[in-house]
Every structure is written in C-alpha cells, then in structure tokens.
Amino acid sequence: MTSELPQTLAMAFLESQEITTTDCRRCGTEVSGVNGRYACGVCGWVNNWTEGHNELPSGDSDI
C-alpha cells in the first residue's frame, strides 16, 4: 500500500537511515545500530562516531 501524501522532512530523514548489525568488539554480542554506529547494551562498548557509514549533520543544522 503506497501513500499519496507528500513526503515530509521527517519521512525523508527516516528513509535515509539504514539499520546495520555487527558483533560487539568487546564481548561478541550481536548489536544493531543506525548507519554503522553501535552501542552494546551488554558490556557498554560503543564504536567511534567516525566509523559510521555517513557524515553526521553539523550542529548548525539543528533547529
């Protein structure tokens, strides 16, 4: 079922996000994240923000 409504900015943003999965580098638990950015809920490991699959928006783009 497709919507005939015009796409909003929020809808465009969400469509550009990709759910990705990897193994935690510390404990091996499978973790999922958005665009290659991960945080493990088991041991607390977080990958560096620069390892993501795309550039983060600048602070100036926050409204």
Contacts in CASP RR format, 6 or more apart in sequence:
PFRMAT RR
TARGET T0000
AUTHOR 0000-0000-0000
METHOD contacts of the structure
MODEL  1
MTSELPQTLAMAFLESQEITTTDCRRCGTEVSGVNGRYACGVCGWVNNWT
EGHNELPSGDSDI
17 34 0 8 1.000
17 35 0 8 1.000
18 34 0 8 1.000
18 35 0 8 1.000
18 36 0 8 1.000
18 53 0 8 1.000
19 32 0 8 1.000
19 33 0 8 1.000
19 34 0 8 1.000
20 32 0 8 1.000
20 33 0 8 1.000
20 34 0 8 1.000
20 35 0 8 1.000
20 36 0 8 1.000
20 38 0 8 1.000
20 53 0 8 1.000
21 30 0 8 1.000
21 31 0 8 1.000
21 32 0 8 1.000
21 33 0 8 1.000
22 30 0 8 1.000
22 31 0 8 1.000
22 36 0 8 1.000
22 38 0 8 1.000
23 29 0 8 1.000
23 30 0 8 1.000
23 31 0 8 1.000
24 30 0 8 1.000
24 31 0 8 1.000
24 38 0 8 1.000
24 40 0 8 1.000
24 42 0 8 1.000
24 43 0 8 1.000
24 45 0 8 1.000
25 45 0 8 1.000
25 47 0 8 1.000
26 40 0 8 1.000
26 43 0 8 1.000
26 44 0 8 1.000
26 45 0 8 1.000
27 40 0 8 1.000
27 42 0 8 1.000
27 43 0 8 1.000
27 45 0 8 1.000
29 40 0 8 1.000
29 41 0 8 1.000
29 42 0 8 1.000
29 43 0 8 1.000
31 38 0 8 1.000
31 39 0 8 1.000
31 40 0 8 1.000
31 41 0 8 1.000
32 38 0 8 1.000
33 39 0 8 1.000
35 52 0 8 1.000
35 53 0 8 1.000
35 54 0 8 1.000
36 47 0 8 1.000
36 51 0 8 1.000
36 52 0 8 1.000
36 53 0 8 1.000
37 47 0 8 1.000
37 49 0 8 1.000
37 51 0 8 1.000
37 52 0 8 1.000
38 45 0 8 1.000
38 46 0 8 1.000
38 47 0 8 1.000
39 45 0 8 1.000
39 46 0 8 1.000
39 47 0 8 1.000
40 46 0 8 1.000
49 56 0 8 1.000
END
